[in-house]
């Protein structure tokens, strides 16, 4: 696996995943529109942390992580540049969350069950090797989560088997069990898991959970 990574985004999810990659031996460049916004984070993140533009981060990374708001994902890829993403594994951690408030604890999405954000992104940059991951759990549990010795399940999907194998290895290092749900179309089912995960939080302020797939 490549030991350089570009993380596109400057929010908390991007910061957590970048720190996790650094923890596991990657040299990471975080791509942002405003590097000053992350200056303090970079100081505390260690010598493996660098800041740059979206395009610089995409060029830097042998692995790329897209961790922005769903509504900003297409623009982030545009700024990153299709040529800088071509042939690379791109972990899509985004969800198509609408700006409207939740209804009864249920988030509103900009997509329908007949489409997904990841499919849109894959069509936008067809030469990138997208894998959906980290979209169905809160940022506090993304890296080496502690659930009493039980590894939670991260549902992934994508069109490229080798890309999914690379992400599965990363998830294993991050303390997750990966469950491959198939091609990009499966993102139509994986992305709404974000809605389900958030319901206990919005209704009862309970955020300390993750999904587990049980097998016989």
Residue, then its C-alpha position, 0 to 999 in steps of 0.5 A: x500500500x502507498x504510504x503517502x495520502x492526500x486528504x481532501x477537506x478541512x473539517x473534523x472528519x478530514x482531520x481525524x482520518x488524516x491523523x489516523x493515517x499519520x498514526x499508521x505511518x503515512x505522510x499526509x497532505x491535507x488539501x484545503x481552500x485555506x491552509x491557515x484554517x488548519x495551521x494549529x492542527x498541523x502543528x499538533x499532528x506530527x511531522x507526517x502532516x503537510x498542508x496544501x491545495x486540493x490539487x497539491x494534496x491529490x498529487x501528493x497522495x498515492x491514496x486519496x481520501x475525500x472527506x467533505x460535505x456531500x454538497x461540496x464533493x463535486x467541487x472538491x474533485x474539480x479542484x483536485x483535478x481529474x489528472x491528479x486522481x487518475x488510477x488512484x484509490x479514492x476513499x469516499x467518506x462523504x454523505x449526501x446530507x441536505x441542509x434541511x434539519x432532521x425529521x424525527x431524528x432522520x437526516x434528509x438526503x439530496x439523493x434518492x434510493x435510485x442513486x447515490x453520491x458515490x455513483x455521481x462522483x465515480x461518473x465525474x472522475x471515471x479514471x479514479x478508483x472510488x471505494x465507499x468507506x467511513x460514511x456510516x459511523x461518527x468521527x470519534x470512532x473512525x480510527x481504532x474504535x474501542x467496543x470492548x474487543x469487538x471489531x465493528x463492521x465497515x461496509x464498503x463498495x466500489x467497482x475495483x476489486x484491488x482498490x477494495x482490497x487496499x481499503x480493506x487492509x487499511x480498515x484492518x489497521x484502523x481496527x475495523x472488519x470490512x464487509x464488501x457489498x459489491x459495486x458502486x451501486x451498493x452505495x445506494x444502500x450504504x450511504x443511508x446507513x448514516x441516517x440510521x447511525x445518527x438517529x440515536x444521537x439526534x433523539x437521545x444524544x447517544x453517539x457511542x455505537x457502530x454497526x456489526x455484521x453477524x455471520x453464521 
